[in-house]
Amino acid sequence: MKESRRSFLKAAAGVAAGVALGKRPIHAASKRKPNLLFLWTDEQRADTIDVYGNRKIQSPNMARLARESVVFQNAYVSQPVCTPSRSTVMTGLWPHQSGCVQNNIPLPERTPTFAELLADPDYRTGYFGKWHLGDEVFAQHGFEEWRSIEDIYRKHFSPGRDKNALSDYSKWLASLGYKPDGDAGEFTRNFASRLPIEHSKPKYLELQTCDFLRRHRDEPFALYVNFLEPHMPFYGPLNDLHKPEDIDLPINFNDPIEDNEPRQCRDRVKKYVTGLYSKDLDLTKESDWRRLIARYWGLVSEVDRSVGAILATLDELGLADDTIVVYTSDHGDMMGSHRLVEKSLMYQEAMRVPLMVRAPGRLDPHLVEGQFSHIDLVPTLLDLMDSGPKESLPGKSLLGMMRGEKPAPQPVFVEWNTATREPGAKASSDPSARAIITPDGWKLCLYDTGEAQLFNLAADPGETTNLFGRPEHNFVVKHHLSGLIWNWQAKVGDTLELPQAKGPLGIISPSASEPVGPLIYR
């Protein structure tokens, strides 16, 4: 981890340098209410931006945004899959609290989103792009303007909703003369991924976003823009922008999933091999992994171009100094790590995402080391926008830390849920899990099937060796990490029962003779 941290700090040097070189002067805060422009992607791992160590991928606009932002070195999602993670980003609640514990579970109508928590009638609000929290194409949850791009969730619409309703993007393509390829008059993701860039989903969202900014330039606004890319089908108009031979394979590309890893991980290796994303890719071959990653990078670059156009419009309209810009993703992607693809696993590549916050006049650009969670995004943004604290939220505002305070380092928790479970329910073979990542680099994942993973990220950033079960780590598991997980569960009302994890270490769950109070990091 020392080497990866050194690479990160070297790449991040431009954050401070950007200020010194006058890349973007810090102005006195305006008297007008701050705007919020929340830009996020789907399935973008952290190391796709140069500030996180990737100097080869073409993403100059994300690099510029990093130079002008508070950059979080290690930001983690609440659960590494779409709906649960999105529920946290939008509400500030853990998935087990909102009930959005799996994909396609709708966000309850009674659960407020950021727009509803802001509760300021002066603000014009909008949500553009992928939603994946129920009733995809219909405006909801406090957002006045709505631009939808996805048509694959119609079977999950609420009773009474028109299941033939099309996304705004499909309507736009039809207006351009394209003929739908879907059974219900929609355009599929595969179709859209093969269109020229001027008719792509990122371009559509770029155009709609710039139009929103122009129409509301004289009003405070809160606008969320969610790009589907670089999500599968891992195909786009910039497939050939990066040469496969220039791709750096992940450091753990050739690390096999060993027998002591959870079954869920071992099964995934068997699933993603040949022809999953394209008939011309064979993921038993290293050369085709390089081609797949090159396409993934191309999708990031495609989003980057639209991000650049949106930021340029803010500048053009004179809105940049009054607008808080957030950039993050709902989860990462394995994209070759351990020769795996996609998310839904408790590895770093699926859990860790970019997180940058630009707020001229309110925050000076700099790098923030440590571990941070999406659970703190909503309270932080409410604080940054002078909306006051929301005591009902489990997260905390990071604003003081972002302004230079030095609070005590804290662990980060990540959960995985396969179903809503009642207290006392029997664990199934399809696991749920809870994980902790500590400031000193320990990571423990406990599964309700009795399986577990233990990694020392300081020595093994690629998570190549599962240390769980080794006697020399008995203390750190039994008296340190597991206790922190159970204490966190009690604090946030998490009723998932983690059974007694048995193995060479014996039982590691707490007992009356072994209390698990506040623990000291080692």
C-alpha positions as CSV (number, residue, x, y, z in Angstrom):
1,M,0.0,0.0,0.0
2,K,3.0,2.3,0.5
3,E,3.8,2.2,-3.2
4,S,0.1,2.8,-4.3
5,R,-0.2,5.7,-1.8
6,R,3.1,7.2,-3.1
7,S,1.6,7.0,-6.6
8,F,-1.6,8.6,-5.5
9,L,0.2,11.5,-3.8
10,K,2.4,12.0,-6.8
11,A,-0.6,12.2,-9.1
12,A,-2.5,14.3,-6.7
13,A,0.3,16.9,-6.5
14,G,-1.6,18.8,-9.2
15,V,-4.4,19.6,-6.8
16,A,-2.3,21.9,-4.8
17,A,-0.3,23.0,-7.8
18,G,-3.5,24.0,-9.6
19,V,-4.1,26.6,-6.9
20,A,-0.5,27.9,-6.9
21,L,-0.5,28.2,-10.6
22,G,-3.7,30.1,-10.6
23,K,-5.7,27.5,-12.5
24,R,-8.8,28.7,-10.7
25,P,-8.7,31.6,-8.2
26,I,-10.7,31.3,-5.0
27,H,-13.2,34.1,-4.8
28,A,-15.0,35.5,-1.8
29,A,-18.3,33.6,-1.3
30,S,-21.2,35.1,-3.2
31,K,-24.2,36.4,-1.3
32,R,-26.6,34.3,-3.5
33,K,-27.5,30.8,-2.4
34,P,-25.1,28.2,-3.7
35,N,-26.1,26.0,-6.6
36,L,-25.4,22.3,-6.6
37,L,-24.4,20.3,-9.7
38,F,-24.0,16.6,-8.8
39,L,-22.3,14.7,-11.6
40,W,-21.9,10.9,-11.2
41,T,-21.3,7.9,-13.2
42,D,-22.2,4.2,-13.1
43,E,-19.5,1.6,-12.4
44,Q,-16.5,3.9,-12.5
45,R,-13.6,2.6,-10.4
46,A,-11.4,5.2,-8.7
47,D,-8.2,4.6,-10.8
48,T,-9.7,6.0,-14.0
49,I,-8.6,9.6,-13.2
50,D,-5.1,10.8,-13.1
51,V,-5.3,12.1,-9.5
52,Y,-6.0,8.5,-8.5
53,G,-2.9,7.2,-10.4
54,N,-4.0,6.6,-14.0
55,R,-1.9,8.9,-16.3
56,K,-2.8,7.0,-19.5
57,I,-6.5,7.3,-19.7
58,Q,-7.7,10.4,-21.6
59,S,-9.9,12.3,-19.0
60,P,-8.5,15.9,-19.0
61,N,-11.7,17.4,-17.7
62,M,-11.9,15.1,-14.7
63,A,-8.2,16.0,-14.1
64,R,-9.1,19.7,-14.3
65,L,-11.9,19.2,-11.8
66,A,-9.6,17.4,-9.5
67,R,-7.1,20.3,-9.5
68,E,-10.0,22.6,-8.5
69,S,-11.6,20.3,-5.9
70,V,-11.3,18.7,-2.5
71,V,-10.2,15.2,-3.5
72,F,-11.0,12.3,-1.3
73,Q,-8.2,9.7,-1.5
74,N,-10.3,6.7,-0.4
75,A,-14.1,7.1,-0.9
76,Y,-16.3,4.0,-0.4
77,V,-19.9,3.2,-1.4
78,S,-22.4,1.9,1.1
79,Q,-23.0,-1.3,-1.0
80,P,-21.2,-2.1,-4.3
81,V,-24.2,-2.4,-6.6
82,C,-26.6,0.2,-8.2
83,T,-29.9,0.5,-6.3
84,P,-28.5,0.2,-2.7
85,S,-25.6,2.6,-3.3
86,R,-27.9,5.1,-5.1
87,S,-30.3,5.0,-2.2
88,T,-27.5,6.2,0.1
89,V,-26.3,8.9,-2.2
90,M,-29.8,10.3,-2.6
91,T,-31.1,9.9,1.0
92,G,-28.1,9.7,3.4
93,L,-29.4,6.3,4.7
94,W,-27.8,2.9,4.8
95,P,-29.5,0.4,2.4
96,H,-30.7,-1.6,5.3
97,Q,-32.4,1.6,6.7
98,S,-34.1,2.7,3.4
99,G,-35.0,-0.9,2.5
100,C,-33.2,-0.6,-0.9
101,V,-31.1,-3.7,-0.2
102,Q,-31.1,-5.1,-3.7
103,N,-31.4,-3.8,-7.2
104,N,-34.8,-2.8,-8.4
105,I,-36.3,-2.2,-5.0
106,P,-38.1,1.2,-5.3
107,L,-37.1,4.0,-2.9
108,P,-40.1,4.3,-0.5
109,E,-42.2,7.4,-1.3
110,R,-42.0,8.4,2.4
111,T,-38.2,8.4,2.4
112,P,-36.9,11.9,1.5
113,T,-34.1,12.5,-1.0
114,F,-31.6,15.4,-0.9
115,A,-34.1,17.6,-2.9
116,E,-36.7,17.0,-0.2
117,L,-34.3,17.4,2.7
118,L,-33.1,20.7,1.2
119,A,-36.7,21.9,1.4
120,D,-36.1,25.3,-0.1
121,P,-38.7,26.6,-2.5
122,D,-36.2,29.0,-4.0
123,Y,-34.3,26.1,-5.6
124,R,-35.1,24.7,-9.0
125,T,-34.4,21.0,-8.9
126,G,-33.7,18.4,-11.5
127,Y,-32.7,14.8,-11.9
128,F,-31.2,13.8,-15.3
129,G,-30.0,10.3,-16.3
130,K,-30.2,6.9,-14.7
131,W,-32.2,6.7,-11.5
132,H,-32.7,2.9,-10.7
133,L,-34.7,3.7,-7.6
134,G,-38.1,2.8,-9.0
135,D,-40.5,4.3,-11.6
136,E,-37.6,5.2,-13.8
137,V,-39.1,7.6,-16.3
138,F,-41.4,9.5,-14.0
139,A,-40.5,12.7,-12.0
140,Q,-40.6,12.1,-8.3
141,H,-39.1,12.7,-4.9
142,G,-38.9,16.5,-5.0
143,F,-37.3,16.9,-8.4
144,E,-39.2,19.3,-10.6
145,E,-37.5,18.5,-13.9
146,W,-36.7,14.9,-15.0
147,R,-34.9,13.5,-18.0
148,S,-34.7,9.7,-18.2
149,I,-32.4,7.6,-20.3
150,E,-33.2,4.0,-19.4
151,D,-36.0,1.7,-20.6
152,I,-35.1,-1.6,-19.1
153,Y,-36.8,-1.2,-15.8
154,R,-40.5,-1.0,-17.0
155,K,-41.4,-4.3,-15.4
156,H,-40.5,-2.8,-12.0
157,F,-42.9,0.2,-12.4
158,S,-45.3,0.7,-9.5
159,P,-49.0,-0.4,-10.0
160,G,-50.9,2.2,-11.9
161,R,-47.8,3.4,-13.8
162,D,-47.9,3.2,-17.6
163,K,-45.5,0.3,-18.4
164,N,-45.4,1.4,-22.0
165,A,-44.0,4.9,-21.1
166,L,-40.7,5.5,-22.9
167,S,-37.6,7.3,-21.6
168,D,-36.9,10.8,-22.8
169,Y,-33.7,9.5,-24.5
170,S,-35.7,7.0,-26.6
171,K,-38.1,9.8,-27.6
172,W,-35.1,11.9,-28.6
173,L,-33.6,9.2,-30.7
174,A,-37.0,8.6,-32.4
175,S,-37.2,12.4,-33.2
176,L,-33.8,12.1,-34.9
177,G,-35.2,9.4,-37.2
178,Y,-33.8,6.2,-35.6
179,K,-36.0,3.1,-35.6
180,P,-36.4,1.4,-32.2
181,D,-34.9,-2.0,-31.9
182,G,-36.8,-2.9,-28.7
183,D,-40.0,-4.9,-28.5
184,A,-41.9,-2.1,-26.8
185,G,-40.7,0.7,-29.1
186,E,-37.6,1.5,-27.0
187,F,-33.9,1.7,-27.9
188,T,-31.8,-0.9,-26.1
189,R,-28.5,-0.3,-24.4
190,N,-26.7,-2.3,-27.1
191,F,-28.3,-0.1,-29.8
192,A,-27.4,3.1,-28.0
193,S,-23.8,2.0,-27.4
194,R,-23.2,1.7,-31.1
195,L,-24.4,5.2,-32.1
196,P,-22.1,8.0,-33.0
197,I,-21.0,10.1,-30.1
198,E,-23.3,13.0,-31.0
199,H,-26.3,10.8,-30.4
200,S,-25.0,8.9,-27.3
201,K,-26.5,9.0,-23.8
202,P,-23.6,11.2,-22.5
203,K,-24.2,13.7,-25.2
204,Y,-27.9,13.7,-24.6
205,L,-27.4,14.4,-20.9
206,E,-24.8,17.1,-21.7
207,L,-27.3,18.9,-24.0
208,Q,-30.1,18.7,-21.5
209,T,-27.9,19.8,-18.6
210,C,-26.5,22.8,-20.4
211,D,-30.1,23.8,-21.4
212,F,-31.1,23.5,-17.7
213,L,-28.2,25.7,-16.7
214,R,-29.0,28.4,-19.2
215,R,-32.7,28.4,-18.2
216,H,-32.0,28.7,-14.5
217,R,-28.9,30.8,-14.5
218,D,-30.6,33.5,-12.4
219,E,-32.1,31.1,-9.9
220,P,-30.5,28.8,-7.3
221,F,-30.6,25.2,-8.5
222,A,-29.8,21.6,-7.4
223,L,-29.3,19.3,-10.4
224,Y,-28.2,15.7,-10.3
225,V,-26.8,14.3,-13.6
226,N,-26.1,10.5,-13.7
227,F,-24.3,9.0,-16.7
228,L,-24.8,5.3,-17.4
229,E,-21.2,5.0,-18.7
230,P,-18.8,3.3,-18.1
231,H,-21.3,0.6,-17.2
232,M,-21.8,-2.4,-19.5
233,P,-22.2,-3.2,-22.3
234,F,-18.6,-1.8,-22.3
235,Y,-18.9,-0.6,-25.8
236,G,-19.0,2.9,-27.3
237,P,-17.9,5.3,-30.0
238,L,-14.4,5.7,-28.4
239,N,-13.6,2.0,-28.3
240,D,-10.4,2.6,-30.2
241,L,-9.2,5.8,-28.3
242,H,-6.9,3.8,-26.1
243,K,-4.6,1.1,-27.6
244,P,-4.9,-2.3,-25.9
245,E,-1.1,-2.6,-25.9
246,D,-0.9,0.5,-23.8
247,I,-3.3,-0.8,-21.1
248,D,-1.8,-1.4,-17.7
249,L,-3.4,-4.6,-16.3
250,P,-4.4,-4.4,-12.7
251,I,-1.7,-5.4,-10.2
252,N,-3.8,-8.4,-9.1
253,F,-4.8,-9.5,-12.6
254,N,-3.1,-12.8,-12.3
255,D,-4.1,-13.4,-8.7
256,P,-6.4,-16.4,-8.6
257,I,-9.5,-16.6,-6.3
258,E,-8.3,-19.2,-3.8
259,D,-10.2,-21.9,-2.0
260,N,-10.4,-19.9,1.2
261,E,-12.3,-17.0,-0.5
262,P,-16.1,-16.9,-0.2
263,R,-18.0,-19.1,-2.6
264,Q,-19.6,-16.0,-4.1
265,C,-16.2,-14.9,-5.4
266,R,-15.2,-18.3,-6.6
267,D,-18.4,-18.7,-8.5
268,R,-18.0,-15.3,-10.2
269,V,-14.8,-16.5,-11.9
270,K,-16.6,-19.3,-13.6
271,K,-19.4,-17.0,-14.7
272,Y,-17.5,-14.3,-16.5
273,V,-15.3,-15.9,-19.1
274,T,-16.2,-16.1,-22.8
275,G,-18.5,-13.9,-24.8
276,L,-20.3,-12.1,-22.0
277,Y,-20.0,-8.6,-23.3
278,S,-19.2,-9.1,-27.0
279,K,-18.9,-12.1,-29.3
280,D,-15.5,-11.0,-30.3
281,L,-14.0,-11.1,-26.8
282,D,-12.6,-14.2,-25.2
283,L,-11.8,-13.5,-21.5
284,T,-9.6,-16.6,-21.3
285,K,-7.1,-14.5,-23.3
286,E,-5.0,-11.6,-21.9
287,S,-5.2,-9.8,-25.2
288,D,-9.0,-9.7,-25.0
289,W,-8.9,-8.4,-21.4
290,R,-6.8,-5.5,-22.7
291,R,-9.4,-4.9,-25.4
292,L,-12.2,-4.9,-22.8
293,I,-10.3,-2.5,-20.5
294,A,-9.5,-0.2,-23.5
295,R,-13.3,0.0,-24.2
296,Y,-14.0,0.7,-20.6
297,W,-11.5,3.5,-20.6
298,G,-13.1,4.8,-23.8
299,L,-16.4,5.1,-22.0
300,V,-14.8,7.1,-19.2
301,S,-13.3,9.4,-21.9
302,E,-16.7,9.8,-23.5
303,V,-18.2,10.9,-20.2
304,D,-15.2,13.2,-19.7
305,R,-16.0,15.1,-22.9
306,S,-19.5,15.8,-21.7
307,V,-18.3,16.8,-18.3
308,G,-16.0,19.2,-20.0
309,A,-18.8,20.8,-22.0
310,I,-21.0,21.1,-18.8
311,L,-18.1,22.8,-16.9
312,A,-17.5,25.1,-19.8
313,T,-21.2,26.1,-19.8
314,L,-20.9,27.0,-16.1
315,D,-17.9,29.2,-16.9
316,E,-19.7,30.7,-19.9
317,L,-22.8,31.6,-17.8
318,G,-20.7,33.0,-15.0
319,L,-22.1,30.3,-12.6
320,A,-18.9,28.5,-11.7
321,D,-18.1,30.5,-8.6
322,D,-21.6,30.1,-7.2
323,T,-21.9,26.3,-8.0
324,I,-20.8,23.4,-5.9
325,V,-19.8,20.6,-8.2
326,V,-19.6,17.0,-6.9
327,Y,-18.2,14.1,-8.9
328,T,-18.4,10.5,-7.9
329,S,-19.8,7.1,-9.0
330,D,-22.3,4.6,-7.5
331,H,-19.7,1.8,-7.4
332,G,-16.6,0.6,-9.1
333,D,-15.8,-2.4,-11.3
334,M,-13.4,-5.3,-11.0
335,M,-12.4,-4.8,-14.7
336,G,-9.7,-7.4,-14.7
337,S,-8.7,-7.5,-11.0
338,H,-8.5,-11.2,-10.1
339,R,-9.7,-11.6,-13.7
340,L,-13.2,-10.6,-12.6
341,V,-15.7,-8.1,-14.1
342,E,-18.5,-6.0,-12.7
343,K,-19.3,-5.1,-9.1
344,S,-21.2,-6.9,-6.3
345,L,-18.1,-8.1,-4.5
346,M,-16.4,-6.8,-1.4
347,Y,-13.1,-6.1,-3.1
348,Q,-11.6,-2.6,-3.2
349,E,-12.1,-2.2,-7.0
350,A,-15.9,-2.6,-6.6
351,M,-16.2,-0.6,-3.4
352,R,-13.9,2.4,-3.9
353,V,-14.9,5.3,-6.2
354,P,-13.7,8.8,-7.1
355,L,-15.0,11.6,-5.0
356,M,-14.3,15.3,-5.7
357,V,-16.1,18.4,-4.4
358,R,-15.4,21.8,-6.0
359,A,-16.8,24.8,-4.1
360,P,-15.1,28.1,-5.0
361,G,-15.0,30.6,-2.1
362,R,-16.1,27.8,0.3
363,L,-13.4,25.2,0.0
364,D,-9.7,25.4,-1.1
365,P,-8.6,22.6,-3.4
366,H,-6.5,20.0,-1.7
367,L,-6.1,16.2,-1.2
368,V,-7.8,14.6,1.9
369,E,-6.1,11.4,3.0
370,G,-8.0,8.7,4.9
371,Q,-11.1,6.6,4.4
372,F,-14.6,8.1,3.8
373,S,-18.0,6.9,3.0
374,H,-20.9,8.0,0.8
375,I,-23.0,7.8,4.0
376,D,-21.6,11.3,4.8
377,L,-22.4,12.9,1.4
378,V,-25.9,14.1,2.1
379,P,-25.2,15.7,5.5
380,T,-22.0,17.3,4.1
381,L,-23.8,18.8,1.1
382,L,-26.6,20.1,3.3
383,D,-24.0,21.7,5.6
384,L,-22.1,23.1,2.6
385,M,-25.3,24.7,1.3
386,D,-26.2,26.3,4.6
387,S,-29.2,24.0,5.1
388,G,-28.4,23.0,8.6
389,P,-27.9,19.6,10.2
390,K,-30.3,16.7,9.8
391,E,-30.1,14.8,13.1
392,S,-32.0,11.9,11.7
393,L,-29.2,10.9,9.3
394,P,-26.6,8.3,10.4
395,G,-23.8,10.1,8.6
396,K,-22.0,13.2,9.6
397,S,-20.9,16.4,7.9
398,L,-17.3,16.4,6.7
399,L,-17.3,20.1,6.1
400,G,-15.0,20.9,9.1
401,M,-12.5,18.3,7.9
402,M,-12.7,19.6,4.3
403,R,-11.8,23.1,5.7
404,G,-8.7,21.8,7.4
405,E,-9.8,20.4,10.8
406,K,-8.0,17.2,11.9
407,P,-10.6,14.9,13.5
408,A,-9.6,11.4,14.7
409,P,-9.4,8.9,11.9
410,Q,-12.5,6.6,11.7
411,P,-13.2,3.3,10.1
412,V,-15.4,2.9,7.1
413,F,-18.2,0.3,6.9
414,V,-19.6,-1.3,3.7
415,E,-22.6,-3.7,3.6
416,W,-23.8,-6.3,1.2
417,N,-27.4,-7.5,1.3
418,T,-29.1,-10.2,-0.7
419,A,-32.6,-9.9,0.8
420,T,-34.5,-8.2,3.6
421,R,-33.9,-10.3,6.6
422,E,-35.9,-10.4,9.9
423,P,-34.1,-10.8,13.2
424,G,-33.5,-14.5,13.8
425,A,-33.9,-15.5,10.1
426,K,-31.8,-18.4,9.0
427,A,-28.9,-17.4,6.8
428,S,-29.1,-18.7,3.2
429,S,-26.3,-20.0,1.0
430,D,-26.6,-16.7,-0.9
431,P,-24.6,-14.5,1.5
432,S,-25.0,-11.1,3.0
433,A,-21.9,-9.4,4.5
434,R,-20.6,-6.5,6.5
435,A,-17.1,-5.1,6.1
436,I,-14.9,-2.7,7.9
437,I,-11.8,-0.8,6.6
438,T,-9.7,0.8,9.3
439,P,-7.4,3.8,9.1
440,D,-4.4,1.5,9.6
441,G,-5.3,-0.7,6.7
442,W,-7.1,-3.7,8.1
443,K,-10.1,-5.0,6.2
444,L,-12.5,-7.6,7.5
445,C,-15.5,-8.9,5.7
446,L,-17.9,-11.2,7.6
447,Y,-20.5,-13.2,5.7
448,D,-23.7,-14.6,7.2
449,T,-22.7,-17.9,5.7
450,G,-19.8,-18.1,8.2
451,E,-17.2,-17.3,5.5
452,A,-14.8,-14.4,6.0
453,Q,-12.1,-12.3,4.4
454,L,-9.2,-10.6,6.1
455,F,-6.8,-8.3,4.3
456,N,-3.9,-6.2,5.4
457,L,-4.2,-3.4,2.8
458,A,-1.1,-1.7,4.0
459,A,1.0,-4.7,2.9
460,D,-1.4,-6.2,0.3
461,P,-3.3,-3.5,-1.6
462,G,-4.3,-5.9,-4.3
463,E,-6.0,-8.2,-1.7
464,T,-4.2,-11.2,-3.0
465,T,-4.0,-13.1,0.3
466,N,-7.0,-13.8,2.5
467,L,-5.4,-13.9,6.0
468,F,-8.6,-15.1,7.8
469,G,-7.9,-18.3,9.7
470,R,-4.2,-17.7,10.4
471,P,-3.5,-17.9,14.1
472,E,-1.2,-15.0,14.2
473,H,-4.1,-12.7,13.3
474,N,-6.4,-14.0,16.0
475,F,-6.2,-10.9,18.1
476,V,-6.9,-8.4,15.3
477,V,-10.0,-10.3,14.3
478,K,-11.4,-11.4,17.6
479,H,-10.6,-8.4,19.8
480,H,-10.6,-5.6,17.2
481,L,-12.3,-5.7,13.9
482,S,-15.3,-8.0,14.6
483,G,-16.2,-5.9,17.7
484,L,-16.2,-2.7,15.6
485,I,-18.5,-4.3,13.1
486,W,-21.0,-5.4,15.8
487,N,-20.8,-2.0,17.6
488,W,-21.6,-0.3,14.3
489,Q,-24.5,-2.6,13.6
490,A,-26.0,-1.8,17.0
491,K,-25.5,2.0,16.4
492,V,-27.3,2.0,13.0
493,G,-30.0,-0.6,13.7
494,D,-28.6,-3.3,11.5
495,T,-30.3,-6.6,12.4
496,L,-28.3,-8.9,10.0
497,E,-27.1,-11.8,12.1
498,L,-23.5,-12.6,11.5
499,P,-23.1,-16.2,12.7
500,Q,-20.2,-17.5,14.7
501,A,-17.5,-17.5,12.1
502,K,-15.7,-20.8,12.7
503,G,-12.4,-22.0,11.5
504,P,-8.8,-22.3,12.7
505,L,-9.5,-19.2,14.8
506,G,-12.5,-20.8,16.6
507,I,-15.5,-18.7,17.4
508,I,-15.0,-14.9,16.9
509,S,-18.4,-13.6,17.9
510,P,-18.6,-11.6,21.1
511,S,-19.5,-13.3,24.4
512,A,-20.4,-12.2,27.9
513,S,-16.8,-13.0,29.0
514,E,-15.3,-11.1,26.1
515,P,-17.0,-7.7,25.8
516,V,-16.4,-5.6,22.7
517,G,-16.4,-2.0,23.8
518,P,-14.5,0.9,22.1
519,L,-11.3,-0.5,20.7
520,I,-8.0,1.1,20.0
521,Y,-6.4,1.0,16.5
522,R,-3.1,-0.9,16.2
